[in-house]
Each structure stands twice: as C-alpha cells, then as structure tokens.
Amino acid sequence: MLIIRLIGWIFVLAALIILLIELRFWLTSGEWHLIPIGQLWYQLHSESLNIAQAVIQRYLHPYIWDPWILAILLTPSWPTFSTIGAVIIVLCCLTSRRPER
C-alpha cells in the first residue's frame, strides 16, 4: 500500500511542477496556456508516443486511438495528474488497515 500511496504523491508532485511551468510561462508572456497531456508526452519522449499510437492503431483497433486515447491526450495535464494523485492517496488512506488496540 505504501508503494501505491507513493505513486499518488508522484502524480501530485508532477502536477505541481507542471503548474509551476505554466505559471512561469504566464508571467513571462502574459498568456495562460494549459499544457495537454499529449504535448507533455511529446516533449518528454516523442518516440514512445509515436510507438504507442502505431501499436494501438495497428494491433488493437484504430477506433481506440481516435477518439478515446486522443481525448485523454488533449486533457490539461496538471488538473488531471493532481486529480489522479489525490484519488489514489485518498483511496489508500481509506483502505489502509490500522491495527486494533
């Protein structure tokens, strides 16, 4: 359970880092721009994004990529990551068994 909770905190930390990047961009340019998950993935490792698209479209079904995966890739990254992280942390706290006294 500790590993899963740690993964939740990693999601929250990633969301905070992305939010700080967006705030820095807003302060320098004056425009607020939410970074989509797909753009973040492309900037971090574009080859794996292309491989994932090719594998899903070729070996699973093209309908899975467009519209389903594409809709996920277009969602803003920091609100999505913070929500996923918070849900994981809360579920871990609710399901953790505490020793009886």
C-alpha positions as CSV (number, residue, x, y, z in Angstrom):
1,M,0.0,0.0,0.0
2,L,3.0,2.3,0.6
3,I,4.1,2.0,-3.0
4,I,0.7,2.9,-4.3
5,R,0.5,5.9,-2.0
6,L,4.0,6.9,-3.2
7,I,2.7,6.7,-6.8
8,G,-0.1,9.0,-5.8
9,W,2.3,11.6,-4.3
10,I,4.4,11.4,-7.5
11,F,1.3,12.3,-9.5
12,V,0.7,15.3,-7.2
13,L,4.3,16.4,-7.4
14,A,4.3,16.1,-11.2
15,A,1.1,18.2,-11.3
16,L,2.7,20.9,-9.1
17,I,5.8,21.0,-11.3
18,I,3.7,21.4,-14.5
19,L,1.6,24.1,-12.7
20,L,4.8,26.0,-11.9
21,I,5.9,25.7,-15.5
22,E,2.6,27.1,-16.7
23,L,2.7,29.9,-14.1
24,R,6.2,30.9,-15.3
25,F,5.1,30.9,-18.9
26,W,2.1,33.1,-17.9
27,L,4.3,35.6,-16.0
28,T,6.7,35.9,-18.9
29,S,4.2,36.0,-21.8
30,G,1.0,37.2,-20.2
31,E,-0.9,34.3,-21.7
32,W,-2.3,31.4,-19.7
33,H,-1.7,28.1,-21.6
34,L,-2.7,24.7,-20.1
35,I,-0.3,22.0,-21.2
36,P,-2.2,19.0,-22.6
37,I,-1.0,15.5,-21.6
38,G,-0.2,14.7,-25.3
39,Q,2.0,17.8,-25.6
40,L,3.8,16.9,-22.4
41,W,4.4,13.3,-23.5
42,Y,5.6,14.6,-26.9
43,Q,8.1,17.0,-25.3
44,L,9.4,14.3,-22.9
45,H,9.7,11.4,-25.3
46,S,8.1,11.8,-28.7
47,E,9.3,8.4,-30.0
48,S,7.3,6.5,-27.4
49,L,4.2,8.5,-28.2
50,N,4.6,7.5,-31.9
51,I,5.2,3.9,-31.0
52,A,2.1,3.8,-28.7
53,Q,-0.1,5.2,-31.5
54,A,1.3,2.8,-34.1
55,V,0.8,-0.2,-31.8
56,I,-2.7,0.7,-30.7
57,Q,-3.9,1.5,-34.2
58,R,-2.2,-1.5,-35.9
59,Y,-2.6,-4.3,-33.3
60,L,-5.7,-3.3,-31.3
61,H,-8.1,-1.1,-33.2
62,P,-7.8,2.4,-34.8
63,Y,-11.1,3.4,-33.1
64,I,-9.3,3.1,-29.7
65,W,-6.8,5.8,-30.6
66,D,-9.2,8.2,-32.1
67,P,-11.4,9.3,-30.3
68,W,-10.6,7.6,-26.9
69,I,-6.9,8.0,-26.4
70,L,-6.8,11.2,-28.3
71,A,-9.4,12.7,-25.9
72,I,-7.2,11.7,-23.0
73,L,-4.1,13.3,-24.6
74,L,-6.0,16.6,-25.1
75,T,-6.9,17.0,-21.4
76,P,-4.9,19.5,-19.4
77,S,-2.1,17.8,-17.6
78,W,-1.8,19.3,-14.1
79,P,-5.5,19.1,-13.2
80,T,-5.6,15.5,-14.5
81,F,-2.5,14.5,-12.6
82,S,-3.5,16.2,-9.4
83,T,-6.9,14.5,-9.5
84,I,-5.5,11.1,-10.2
85,G,-2.9,11.6,-7.4
86,A,-5.5,12.8,-4.9
87,V,-7.8,9.9,-5.6
88,I,-5.0,7.4,-5.2
89,I,-3.9,8.9,-1.9
90,V,-7.5,9.1,-0.5
91,L,-8.3,5.6,-1.5
92,C,-5.1,4.4,0.1
93,C,-5.9,6.2,3.3
94,L,-9.5,4.8,3.4
95,T,-8.4,1.3,2.7
96,S,-5.4,1.1,4.9
97,R,-5.9,-1.3,7.8
98,R,-5.0,0.1,11.2
99,P,-4.1,-2.3,14.0
100,E,-6.7,-2.6,16.7
101,R,-5.8,-1.7,20.2
